[in-house]
């Protein structure tokens, strides 16, 4: 489980879906938006509709959450919703972790560039 300060509440999840930018990976989709001056990011993990049964949804979300733990804490303040896709169940953990890390680094590179202006 992510630390409490890292969890994104439901109202903010809806806002991220409405206003956020989507980046697609093989096993996950990241929808994110700048969070506005907080210390660290806030994240939520949801499952794609293609994961029809509860055990599959829970397993996919658990794998993504575990990969996210390795990338917490980070410096930039942003809100992100991670959508676990069916491929998250068949990718090796290392592949999933690397994909999540690449997406986190892309967001932080953009936020870092904006901060330097």
Residue pairs with C-beta under 8 A, 6 or more apart in sequence:
1 65
2 43
2 65
2 68
2 69
2 72
3 72
5 40
5 42
6 40
6 41
6 42
6 43
6 72
6 73
7 42
7 43
7 44
8 16
8 42
8 43
8 44
8 79
8 80
8 81
12 42
12 44
12 79
13 44
13 46
13 81
15 33
15 79
16 31
16 32
16 33
16 44
16 79
16 80
16 81
17 31
17 81
19 33
20 31
20 32
20 33
20 79
20 80
20 81
21 31
21 32
21 33
22 29
22 30
22 31
23 29
23 30
23 31
23 32
23 103
23 106
25 99
25 100
25 102
25 103
26 85
26 87
26 91
26 95
26 99
27 64
27 84
27 85
27 87
27 88
27 91
27 95
27 96
27 99
28 64
28 82
28 83
28 84
28 85
28 88
28 96
28 99
28 100
28 103
29 48
29 82
29 83
29 85
30 80
30 81
30 82
30 83
30 103
30 107
31 80
31 81
31 83
32 78
32 79
32 80
32 81
32 107
33 78
33 79
34 77
34 78
34 79
34 111
34 114
35 41
35 42
35 77
35 78
35 79
36 77
37 77
38 77
39 73
39 75
39 77
40 72
40 73
40 74
40 75
40 76
40 77
41 72
41 74
41 76
41 77
41 78
41 79
41 80
42 78
42 79
42 80
43 68
43 79
43 80
43 81
43 82
44 80
44 81
44 82
45 61
45 64
45 65
45 68
45 81
45 82
45 84
46 61
46 81
46 82
46 83
46 84
47 56
47 57
47 58
47 60
47 61
47 83
47 84
48 60
48 83
48 84
48 85
48 86
50 85
50 86
51 57
51 60
51 84
51 85
51 86
51 89
56 86
56 89
57 84
59 89
60 84
60 85
60 86
60 88
60 89
61 84
63 84
63 88
63 89
63 93
63 96
64 82
64 84
64 88
64 96
64 100
66 93
67 93
67 96
67 97
67 99
67 100
67 101
68 82
68 100
70 97
70 100
70 101
71 100
71 101
71 104
74 104
74 108
75 108
76 107
76 108
76 111
76 112
77 111
78 107
78 111
80 107
82 100
88 96
91 99
